[in-house]
Amino acid sequence: MKTHSKRQATRLMIAHEAARMLANQESGDFISARRKAAARLGCKDQRCFPDNIEIDAALREYQQLFKRDSQPETLKQLRLLAVEAMQRFHTFSPRLTGSVLDGTADICSPVQLNLFADTLEELTLYLMEKRIPFELGEVRKKHAGGKIKSHPLIAFLAGNAEIELMLLTPSDRSDPPLDSQSDKPESGASLSEVRALMDA
């Protein structure tokens, strides 16, 4: 019983340390934050590692305690930027995902949009026509059934914030990538849903 209680206490400590690192931009994602937090606390027993849900809860608690004066306003500004970007890329049926959607975004968080097109050229030509300088890369995402697919990822700056556009094909609408935190389909939110979220 004592061993179980000690393990639970260690999970909580790692979750809160990972949350602190995420909130202060010492780590960029849950996986690396969990690993770094466990190492910092000298824990090698993976049974003591918190899952993503526990880290997410700890992150929200940390932001409420230590960033209640700044994080909500930062989130509001990022969501306003998301609305502007979604309006600009409306022909690609944008869907907002990531921390700007789930409410944990802070000053260094990118605005992440899923776009849909038959070819990458459609999007790159559009960006060039609008004279938007961008960087092109790719990201590997897990889909239902354990499939791993590579998707083009375009990044550019809008003021001091970064916009990340992940390009999906029309067939991905019925098989969207899985969220890295929940392992559930990441369908995202439409422009009208983001506006409703801001009004709420």
PyMOL commands that set and color helices and strands:
alter all, ss='L'
color gray80, all
select helices_A, chain A and resi 2-23+30-40+46-48+52-66+71-88+90-92+98-102+120-129+144-146+170-173+191-199
alter helices_A, ss='H'
color red, helices_A
select strands_A, chain A and resi 95-97+111-116+135-142+148-158+161-168
alter strands_A, ss='S'
color yellow, strands_A
deselect
rebuild
show_as cartoon
